[in-house]
């Protein structure tokens, strides 16, 4: 049964495409007959089934598909091949472009920018502030290149994830943390400051990484270890237990499980 129709009111996107307002034609969930919604480029952008909705001034364009009980609201914009389903909520000024999938009870907001192959699912939350180009006009993606955020992972701040990097479990990433080249944060780990994981580096358990620390090349931080300052860990280093690494450089097959 049809639940919305297109109105004649529309706006023109920067590339010349036109998106039109929607209006509910029956009651469902918290939406009442006659409620004015956001904008779609095509009726197929929003499923006529389920309780999904596009509210406020949110936009769904391209081949975007909002379905299930998903909600697109505020000034959020989805364009390209974005899939939002289950109970996903995308709001504020978030932008999703290209092939992005958001599902489960995932929530995305603030000025988060996701692009090209990103997957967000389960109870993950992403409330980031994207960077801008030198001109100040072009957004730089927070997540791209098949980055995955799942379980109860939480991202906040100017996070950057790319290159099939993953955040899962109850991991928390904040400030200016970067994960790339298969970087992984899981367990109950906390990464903050300008910490940088790449080259298959992993942080798990209750490990805490901060400052300008860099981990690369099959490095594993586990247990309740703390890595801070300008520490540099390279090539097969393992840090676990209650080890504290501060402003140190470790490389090769080194092993540290307690404070030296």
C-alpha positions in Angstrom: 0.0 0.0 0.0 1.4 3.4 -1.0 2.5 5.5 1.9 3.9 8.6 0.2 3.6 10.7 -2.9 5.8 13.2 -4.6 4.9 16.9 -4.4 5.6 19.5 -7.1 8.0 21.4 -4.8 11.6 20.6 -5.5 15.1 21.8 -5.2 18.0 21.7 -7.7 21.2 19.9 -6.6 24.6 21.4 -7.5 25.0 19.1 -10.5 21.6 20.1 -12.0 19.5 17.2 -10.8 16.2 17.9 -9.2 14.8 16.3 -6.0 11.2 16.6 -4.9 9.4 16.7 -1.6 7.4 13.8 -0.3 4.2 13.7 1.6 2.8 10.8 3.7 -0.6 9.6 2.5 -1.3 7.3 5.4 -0.3 6.9 9.1 2.6 4.6 10.0 5.1 4.6 12.9 5.4 8.2 14.1 4.4 9.6 10.7 0.9 10.9 10.2 -1.1 11.2 6.9 -0.3 14.6 5.4 3.1 15.0 7.0 5.6 16.6 4.7 8.9 14.8 4.5 12.3 15.3 2.9 13.4 15.0 -0.7 13.9 12.1 -3.2 15.1 12.0 -6.8 13.1 8.9 -7.6 10.2 7.2 -5.8 12.4 4.1 -5.6 14.7 6.0 -3.2 12.2 5.3 -0.4 10.5 2.0 0.1 6.7 2.1 0.2 6.9 -0.8 2.8 8.0 -0.8 6.4 8.3 2.3 8.6 11.2 3.9 6.8 11.0 7.6 6.2 12.9 10.6 5.0 12.1 13.6 7.2 12.9 17.3 7.5 15.2 18.5 4.7 17.1 15.2 4.2 17.8 14.1 0.6 18.0 10.7 -1.0 19.2 10.7 -4.5 20.9 8.6 -7.2 20.3 4.9 -6.6 20.0 5.3 -2.8 17.5 3.0 -1.2 16.0 3.7 2.3 14.0 0.7 3.5 12.9 -1.3 6.5 12.5 1.0 9.5 15.4 3.3 8.6 15.2 7.0 9.1 17.0 9.8 7.1 16.5 13.2 8.7 17.6 16.7 9.4 19.9 17.9 6.5 21.5 14.5 5.9 22.2 13.5 2.2 22.6 10.1 0.6 23.6 9.9 -3.0 24.9 7.1 -5.2 24.4 3.5 -4.2 23.6 4.1 -0.5 21.6 1.4 1.3 20.0 2.3 4.6 17.8 -0.4 6.2 16.8 -2.1 9.4 16.6 0.6 12.0 19.5 2.7 10.9 19.3 6.5 11.6 21.2 9.0 9.5 20.9 12.6 10.5 22.3 16.1 11.2 24.5 17.1 8.2 25.9 13.7 7.5 26.8 12.9 3.8 26.9 9.4 2.4 28.1 8.9 -1.2 29.0 6.0 -3.5 28.5 2.5 -2.3 27.7 2.7 1.4 25.6 0.3 3.5 24.1 1.2 6.9 22.1 -1.3 8.8 21.1 -2.7 12.2 20.7 0.0 14.8 23.6 2.1 13.5 23.5 5.8 13.9 25.4 8.4 11.8 25.3 12.1 12.5 27.1 15.5 12.9 29.2 16.3 9.8 30.2 12.7 9.1 31.2 11.9 5.5 31.2 8.3 4.3 32.1 7.3 0.8 33.0 4.4 -1.4 32.6 0.9 0.0 31.9 1.7 3.7 29.9 -0.6 5.8 28.3 0.5 9.1 26.1 -2.0 11.0 24.9 -3.4 14.3 24.9 -0.7 17.1 27.8 1.3 15.7 27.7 5.1 16.1 29.5 7.6 14.0 29.4 11.3 15.0 32.3 12.8 13.3 33.4 16.1 11.8 34.9 15.8 8.4 37.8 17.9 7.2 37.7 20.2 4.3 40.0 20.8 1.4 42.4 23.8 1.4 39.7 25.8 -0.4 37.2 25.1 2.4 34.6 24.0 -0.1 35.2 20.3 -0.6 34.6 17.7 2.2 37.2 15.1 2.9 35.7 11.7 3.8 36.0 10.4 7.3 35.5 6.8 6.1 36.2 5.5 2.6 37.8 2.6 0.7 35.9 -0.3 2.3 36.2 0.8 5.9 33.9 -1.2 8.3 32.4 -0.1 11.6 30.3 -2.6 13.5 29.2 -4.1 16.8 29.2 -1.2 19.4 32.1 0.7 18.0 32.0 4.5 18.5 33.6 7.1 16.4 33.7 10.8 17.3 35.9 13.7 16.3 37.8 14.0 13.0 38.3 10.3 12.5 39.8 8.9 9.3 39.4 5.3 8.3 40.4 3.9 4.9 42.0 0.9 3.2 39.7 -1.9 4.6 40.4 -0.8 8.1 37.9 -2.0 10.8 36.5 -0.8 14.2 34.4 -3.3 16.0 33.6 -4.6 19.5 33.3 -1.7 22.0 36.2 0.2 20.5 36.2 4.0 20.9 37.9 6.2 18.4 38.0 10.0 19.0 39.9 13.2 18.2 42.1 12.8 15.1 42.7 9.1 15.0 43.6 7.4 11.7 43.2 3.8 10.6 44.3 2.7 7.2 45.8 -0.3 5.4 44.0 -2.9 7.4 44.3 -1.2 10.7 42.1 -2.7 13.3 40.6 -1.5 16.6 38.5 -4.0 18.6 37.6 -5.2 22.1 37.2 -2.3 24.6 40.2 -0.4 23.2 40.4 3.4 23.2 42.3 5.3 20.5 42.5 9.1 20.8 44.7 12.1 20.1 46.5 11.6 16.8 47.1 7.9 17.1 47.7 6.2 13.7 47.3 2.5 12.9 48.3 1.1 9.5 50.0 -1.9 7.9 47.7 -4.4 9.6 48.4 -3.1 13.1 45.8 -4.2 15.7 44.6 -2.8 19.0 42.4 -5.1 21.1 41.2 -5.9 24.7 41.5 -2.7 26.9 44.6 -1.2 25.2 44.8 2.6 25.2 46.6 4.4 22.4 47.0 8.1 22.5 49.2 11.1 21.7 51.0 10.9 18.3 51.7 7.1 18.6 52.1 5.2 15.4 51.7 1.4 15.0 52.5 -0.4 11.8 53.4 -3.8 10.4 51.6 -6.6 12.3 52.0 -4.8 15.6 49.6 -6.0 18.3 48.6 -3.9 21.4 46.5 -6.0 23.8 45.7 -6.4 27.5 45.6 -3.2 29.4 48.6 -1.8 27.7 49.1 2.0 27.3 50.9 3.5 24.4 51.3 7.3 24.4 53.3 10.3 23.5 55.3 9.9 20.3 55.8 6.2 20.5 56.6 4.3 17.3 55.9 0.6 17.1 57.0 -1.3 13.9 57.2 -4.8 12.5 55.8 -7.6 14.7 56.0 -5.8 18.1 53.7 -7.2 20.8 52.6 -5.0 23.7 50.3 -6.5 26.3 49.6 -7.0 30.0 50.0 -3.8 31.8 52.9 -2.4 29.8 53.2 1.3 29.4 55.1 2.6 26.3 55.8 6.4 26.2 57.9 8.2 23.6 59.6 4.9 22.7 60.5 3.3 19.4 60.1 -0.5 19.3 60.7 -2.6 16.2 61.3 -6.2 15.1 60.1 -9.2 17.2 60.0 -7.3 20.5 57.7 -8.3 23.3 56.6 -6.1 26.2 54.0 -7.1 28.8 54.8 -4.8 31.8 56.4 -1.5 32.6 60.2 -1.7 32.1 
